[in-house]
């Protein structure tokens, strides 16, 4: 059962009307979360969002770009979270300037871990109201987390279940400093060494991104995600759209920035991050636009 209630600020810092999920458990997967966890899932409420939702079918004149950021928002991401959010906001602004012929929708999925029963996810579904989305993103803080791995599988699953348009260009940005649960994905201590207790399988989830033509960029911040990312790359390329998976490796820039007084807010790192994002976006947009026949 889904219902709306006023969520108090101590969970995400967003005292807003939001959707909270709760239900009697009937199995694994998403039912596992509904049986014992709370999270926020907000929908777009702008005039454009409501108009699109009322449409019965997509039309040939639709040119929509759907972008989502999927991000670990546990406490260990504290040094990175503001940098990542601010740069993603800049990517949104650059997209509006460089692709004025597209209608841009943006979503955000923040995930934590299974110990964070009251706030395991913060989800804002796709919206045309980019200013509102940016404000909501800004209010999400880094908190929670228990053992070294986090619920990556759950975060990616929630991203797949967003309200994607069938014929949109679909871009996903995944940012994490820790691996998923399952000892085959890392060498750290793990409360769930057999993998996600919800029964979600990383390889299957990533292949679904590929099969649904959702371009996936993974940002490397630490060495701890290497084993997981190699598995993700292999799984994505076993899906339908091989080659739509890429890495953005920021580890060298992160280590360098950590030796300066400014730390991860250094101008050098922010500039490198922004430049890398812009170049990545340009390549992806040309590829997908040409595939759909929107650009030559």
Secondary structure, DSSP 4 states (H G I P E B T S, - for coil): -EEEEEPPHHHHS--SEEEEE-----SSTHHHHHHH---EEE---SHHHHHHHH-SS--TT--EEEEEEEEE-SGGGHHHHHHHHHHHHHHHHHHHHH-TTSEEEEEEEEE--TT-TT-SEEEEEEES-HHHHHHHHHH-------SS-B-HHHHHHHHHTS---TTSEEEEEEEESS-BSSGGG-SS--TTTTS-TT---HHHHHHHHHHTTEEEEEEE-SGGGHHHHHHHHHHHTTSSSTT-EEEEE-HHHHHHHTTSTTGGG-HHHHHHHHHHHHHHHHHHHHHHHHHTTS--
